[in-house]
Amino acid sequence: MTTKRPQPIIWPAHLEPTWPQRKPLIINVATGWLTREQNPSQPYTPEEIASEVIDAYQAGASVWHIHVRDAETGSLRLTQEERVELHQRTCDLVFRHCPDIITDPSAADPMTDDSVEARITPYFGTLVEADPHYADMAVLNMGTMSMGPWERQWVFVNRLPALLAHARALEGLGVKPEFVCYDMPMIEDTKEHIIGEVKKPWYFSLCQGIHNTEPPKLELTKVLADQLPPGDVVWQAIMGGRNWLPLTVQAILLGCDAVRVGKEDTIYLHPDRDVNISRCSEVVEKVANIAGELGRKIATPREAREKLGLRQIG
């Protein structure tokens, strides 16, 4: 009778230690400012925007980046009164189903006047006076840039002294500034001139693959992340264009705290196929599933608020 020998262990993989518990990932959904010519499912009305946000919240988003639109044309060119009214109406629809979601509007209008009196006081002052939840945070674009297609370009004005004044004014209203850096010089300028004057944690958003940003190359993601200042920093990755998904996964692997996804920065669901995103919840669910496979749980709104130093709701 032949005795069977046990298979010898050649590689003791079962003895490898488990990875340490990884920090939760914050997901920010951006419903967008692209057009229906680019993506027929692009939401315009408060009801359409709110529906997308509610579905994304249920899929794991704890933050939403809001742009309100003309209901018929989708135009972002609105009077301050129109913007405030549409913003409040959209928020009220969202808050019925997402009472603790973090609201993150943009401080980019008007694009050619970067004074506090034009961009911060009339919009954010009015919103916060009505309800602080209408603006928990605010996007600051950290440099002047050209925007629009080649034949119809305009200048988006963001001077550094004005940006510092914006950050201080927002903090005075109880709104956290989000420093959105499109390239390496913007990161350095923000470090040198801005962050020493504002409260921690500093919230940096690093962009690739969208207009005026560093190109969508995976090797650049770590270069950008390595430029972040040491200390109490929250890093959000804003990856756009056709390659948003591999860039987002790269940022998650590098340890980013948050990712922004949705119909603002991209059109296609996959990098290799022309399949339009139909609902923002699609990409939120996709990122949440990938992050889970990589050992990153998805942050709840309460966890996201704690990480960002925001007041809790409920």
VOSE-442419 format. One line per field, with one value per residue (C-alpha): residue number from 1; y, z, x. Coordinates in steps of 0.001 Angstrom, whole numbers. Layout:
num: (NUM_...)
north: (Y_...)
up: (Z_...)
east: (X_...)
END
This chain:
num: (1_2_3_4_5_6_7_8_9_10_11_12_13_14_15_16_17_18_19_20_21_22_23_24_25_26_27_28_29_30_31_32_33_34_35_36_37_38_39_40_41_42_43_44_45_46_47_48_49_50_51_52_53_54_55_56_57_58_59_60_61_62_63_64_65_66_67_68_69_70_71_72_73_74_75_76_77_78_79_80_81_82_83_84_85_86_87_88_89_90_91_92_93_94_95_96_97_98_99_100_101_102_103_104_105_106_107_108_109_110_111_112_113_114_115_116_117_118_119_120_121_122_123_124_125_126_127_128_129_130_131_132_133_134_135_136_137_138_139_140_141_142_143_144_145_146_147_148_149_150_151_152_153_154_155_156_157_158_159_160_161_162_163_164_165_166_167_168_169_170_171_172_173_174_175_176_177_178_179_180_181_182_183_184_185_186_187_188_189_190_191_192_193_194_195_196_197_198_199_200_201_202_203_204_205_206_207_208_209_210_211_212_213_214_215_216_217_218_219_220_221_222_223_224_225_226_227_228_229_230_231_232_233_234_235_236_237_238_239_240_241_242_243_244_245_246_247_248_249_250_251_252_253_254_255_256_257_258_259_260_261_262_263_264_265_266_267_268_269_270_271_272_273_274_275_276_277_278_279_280_281_282_283_284_285_286_287_288_289_290_291_292_293_294_295_296_297_298_299_300_301_302_303_304_305_306_307_308_309_310_311_312_313_314)
north: (0_3376_6151_9570_12310_15767_18532_20463_24163_26042_29568_30281_32861_31970_33447_36945_39585_41275_44889_47445_48865_51502_54828_55189_56717_59795_59862_63221_63185_66014_66122_68407_71385_69610_69810_67445_67640_65902_63547_63382_62347_65474_66872_70501_71061_71038_67868_66106_67152_66129_62724_62026_63124_61065_57909_58618_59151_55798_54245_55699_59390_61561_64853_66535_69269_71444_73592_74879_75377_77102_74473_74841_75526_74185_77513_78360_82069_83066_86153_85910_85860_82984_81044_81423_80431_77368_76369_76462_74624_71870_71519_71270_68422_66614_67114_65379_62105_62920_64948_64749_64942_67547_70400_71702_74576_76463_79964_80632_83090_85655_84268_87609_89386_87707_90195_88982_91360_89654_85975_85370_87916_87900_84146_82418_85103_84729_80922_80603_83155_81054_77687_76805_73381_75097_75521_73302_73798_75840_75151_77674_77274_78126_80016_82086_80075_80153_78232_77266_75876_77251_79624_80981_81257_83447_84076_82706_85169_83830_86074_84763_87760_87467_83723_84336_86901_84335_81699_84101_85328_81767_80778_83844_82436_78959_77519_75340_76319_73548_74290_72876_72700_72099_71795_71724_75509_75886_73406_75331_78702_77413_76057_79250_81914_80479_77578_79334_81764_79271_76608_72949_70400_71814_70361_69957_68681_67549_67343_65334_64752_67733_71175_73016_70210_67896_65172_61843_59856_57412_58229_61878_61071_60217_63237_65518_63771_64052_67847_68054_69754_67613_67688_67874_67538_65933_64975_64636_63295_64878_62734_63520_62755_59329_57905_58965_55393_54178_57545_57329_53787_54940_57732_55298_53009_55994_56717_59678_60574_61405_61075_63178_61338_61952_63891_67072_65858_62995_61612_57958_55070_53157_54310_52083_52393_55250_54342_57440_57611_57377_58005_59373_56517_54152_55580_55962_52290_51302_53218_51964_48354_48786_50548_47743_45154_47179_47230_50722_51014_53934_56845_57712_61382_61432_60056_62473_65433_64386_64005_67423_69210_70060_70311_67200_67165_64963)
up: (0_-1054_1542_151_1078_1940_-545_856_1505_-976_-406_3061_1788_4577_7115_5583_7885_6992_5887_8621_8765_6019_6418_5061_1589_1155_-2131_-3539_-6335_-8885_-11048_-13483_-15762_-19085_-21679_-23033_-26371_-24610_-22516_-23135_-19510_-18063_-15323_-15582_-13344_-9522_-9597_-12007_-10032_-6723_-8099_-9157_-5775_-3776_-5733_-5363_-1596_-1301_-3243_-850_-1593_1523_-297_-3293_-5452_-6686_-9803_-10525_-14132_-16242_-16438_-20198_-21613_-18890_-18829_-15778_-16492_-13880_-11801_-8126_-7245_-9662_-8374_-4748_-5445_-7521_-5030_-2084_-4001_-5075_-1560_-8_-2374_-1549_2218_2452_1654_2526_5732_6618_3177_2883_487_-1569_-3977_-6159_-5488_-9171_-10227_-11713_-13507_-14350_-11003_-8141_-5424_-2176_-2810_-6141_-5381_-1666_71_-2082_-2674_339_2781_1654_1693_5128_6636_5410_6447_7081_5499_2120_2054_4295_2049_-1021_-3997_-4594_-7909_-7007_-10069_-13099_-16286_-19820_-20392_-23306_-26772_-28884_-30896_-27910_-24944_-21908_-18778_-15413_-12925_-9595_-8161_-5079_-2797_-3773_-3058_420_986_-232_2191_5124_4202_3859_7232_8716_7469_8836_5349_4805_1786_-614_-2450_-5971_-7629_-11370_-11661_-9648_-9469_-7938_-5210_-4432_-4477_-2107_266_203_316_1593_4036_6780_7095_7364_9769_9658_8338_4943_2180_-1080_-4303_-6914_-10517_-13554_-16933_-16936_-18534_-17681_-15451_-15489_-18150_-17301_-16693_-13807_-12903_-12305_-9615_-7078_-8099_-7377_-4089_-2958_-3250_-601_2602_5659_8566_8832_5158_3562_-63_-2626_-6118_-8965_-12024_-15292_-18968_-20544_-18088_-14892_-13604_-13694_-12331_-9505_-8619_-8635_-6191_-3920_-3898_-3008_6_-979_1545_-980_-4648_-6755_-9438_-11624_-14685_-14062_-14994_-17392_-19905_-20390_-17985_-19325_-20654_-23731_-24824_-25715_-23134_-21523_-17789_-17406_-13648_-11230_-8880_-11452_-10926_-7165_-6909_-9193_-7114_-3841_-5026_-6209_-2995_-975_-2878_-2059_1653_1854_3438_2325_4736_6140_6202_9927_9327_6443_8561_11347_8910_7368_10657_9864_12258_12614_11583_13442)
east: (0_1382_1327_328_2717_1369_2112_5088_4585_6741_5470_4007_1511_-908_1523_1532_51_-3223_-3106_-3804_-7318_-7526_-9283_-12820_-13173_-15363_-17319_-18395_-20992_-20929_-24049_-22355_-22249_-21770_-24551_-27199_-25405_-22520_-24639_-28418_-29044_-27413_-29706_-30823_-33849_-33790_-35895_-33513_-30433_-32009_-33034_-29435_-28050_-30552_-29696_-25955_-26350_-28079_-25178_-22585_-21983_-21658_-20897_-22523_-21008_-23868_-24256_-27747_-28868_-31453_-34182_-34681_-31222_-28950_-27111_-25041_-25404_-27946_-28553_-27611_-31305_-31943_-28949_-29998_-33607_-32641_-29944_-32336_-35048_-32632_-31210_-34656_-35523_-32264_-32438_-35818_-34048_-30403_-30620_-26918_-25279_-22479_-23314_-20386_-21205_-18736_-17421_-16738_-19412_-19018_-15964_-14353_-14854_-13014_-13890_-15427_-18318_-19091_-18468_-18882_-21101_-24262_-24397_-22885_-23959_-27564_-27465_-25879_-28243_-31173_-29674_-25988_-26642_-27056_-23245_-21124_-18095_-17170_-14913_-12116_-10268_-6696_-5477_-6427_-6941_-8297_-11526_-13727_-12982_-10130_-12281_-14280_-11919_-12404_-10375_-11478_-9966_-8621_-5912_-4109_-4854_-8533_-8507_-7110_-9847_-12418_-11121_-11250_-14731_-16020_-14585_-16249_-19562_-18805_-18151_-15054_-12916_-11906_-8647_-9000_-5572_-5423_-1645_1576_2082_-1400_-472_2710_947_-1731_894_2948_252_-3039_-3031_-1095_-4005_-6894_-8077_-7098_-7756_-6783_-8939_-6991_-8543_-6013_-7227_-6183_-7735_-10118_-9720_-6475_-5180_-2204_-2604_-4270_-1086_-1016_2581_1648_-926_1767_3844_898_84_3700_3431_729_1875_2574_207_-3535_-4523_-7589_-6892_-9671_-8949_-10942_-10295_-12020_-12153_-12158_-9601_-11344_-11715_-8074_-6939_-9472_-8388_-4760_-5615_-7479_-4440_-2249_-4426_-6582_-9268_-11994_-12882_-15257_-17199_-20227_-21343_-19377_-15923_-16616_-19100_-18192_-18596_-15558_-12174_-12360_-16015_-18357_-20987_-22461_-23024_-26770_-26999_-24392_-25257_-23707_-20245_-20679_-21597_-18710_-16146_-17623_-17353_-13755_-12756_-14312_-12305_-9174_-9947_-11479_-14924_-17080_-17372_-20757_-21782_-21007_-17504_-16959_-18053_-15694_-12782_-13438_-13988_-17620_-20539_-22649_-26298_-28741)
END
